[in-house]
Amino acid sequence: MGPILTLTTDFGPTEYVAAMKGVVLSINPDIRIVDVEHHVRPQDILHGAYVLYAAAPHFPFAAHLAVVDPGVGTARRGLVVVCEGALFVGPDNGILIPAASRMGIKEVRAIENRELFRKEVSSTFHGRDVFAPVAAHLLSGTKVREVGPAVKDFVDLDFGAPRKRGAGLEGRVITADRFGNVITNLTQKDAEGPPDLGKRLSVTLGGYEMTAPFVGTYADVARGDYLVTISSSGFVEVARRDGDAAASLNVSPGMAVTVRKA
């Protein structure tokens, strides 16, 4: 079987995704393309970074191409990030870094070798004309050093560092998933281990204050009730059983969240 290339974009199920796949397959028809997500919220780099962070570690060796690129056509660079067990390709706007850091960054290269691009490069579609062909060439034998020089001044992005706030922890919302579950940047490690299952927590989220039980899974509360749990990616999550917590609480990315024992 051929090498694996994953795609994460904010393009939706459109001709833009198809064009990128066509470019990849024209270079190497043996590449296996896996769609991770094409419904990243438009221009939401943080959301794209979380999607990549959640998905990439579960693949065998693969190249991960992520394009959420509001700076396309500007002076922002393209990057290849070399990790333990993965390559990441995309714009230098931070989208690649949380996932790459999770997997262990070995080196970062600026994409400068135009011989690896399509012959004609659109100023508005680097996903097709720069990133897709570079990823395909790397999966077809091109050495990483041929892409461009090593760099250290890439745009860093992390999910923020929670801090102690009285008897609790204050963090921020990273994103909400398609079910409306609110993913925060608080982790079990930050909390020095989760509270006992069933214990009630006081949660302040934006302008809302409430108490909710800490539970192992969504079905541990009645339909419509709020809950706090640990997401599959290891973050503290505020959810509503059979409902959309993000919509009900009017949550937006970056919003402050505080969690403490009730």
C-alpha positions, 0 to 999 in steps of 0.5 A: 500500500502507498504512503498516507496523506491526510487533509484538514481544511476549511474548504468544505466538500468543494471543488477546492478539496478535489483540486488538491487531491488531483494535484497529489495523485498526478504526482503519485497515484499510489498516495492514499489520501485521508480526509480528516476534516473539511468543515473547520470553521472558515479562517479559524486557525485555532479550530484547525489546530485542534482538529489536527492535534486530535487526529494526527497521533493516531496514524502510522507514518503520514504527511499531514496537510492542513490549510486554514490560511487567511494569510494566503498570498501574503508574505507568510511562509509555508512550512514543513515540520518534521516530527517523530512519525509524521510530517506536517505541511501548511502555512506558517500561521501556527496551525501545525504546531500543537499537533507537531509539538505533541508528536515531537518536533525534530526540525522545521523547514521553510518551503522555498524550492519552487521546483516542487510547486505547480508551474503556475501558482495562484496567489489565492490557492497555495493549498493546491499549488504549493502545499499539495505538491510539496507534500506529494513530493515528500511522500514520493522520495524528495528529501526534506532538506530539498524543500528549503532552509531550516528555520526557528522563528516560525509562528508558535501556537499553543492552547494556552496555559491554565492558571490557578484562580482561587480554589479552582482553575481558569482556562479558555475555550479552544473550540466546540465540536460538531455536537456542541461539546465545549473543549477547554484547555484544562487537562487532568494534569492541570487539575492534578487529577480529576475530581471524584466521579459524581462530584459537582463542579462550579463552572463559569463560562462566559456570562454563565455560572452553573454547577454540573457533575463530573462524570465518565460519559454523557449518559451518566446524566439525564437528558438535557443536563449539563456535565463535565468530563474528560474529552477523548483528547484529554481536555476538560469538556463541558457538555449537555446530554443530547443537546448543544452546550456551545449554542445553549451557553453562547460559547465562542473560542477564546472565552474564559472558563473557570472550574472549581469544586462546588 
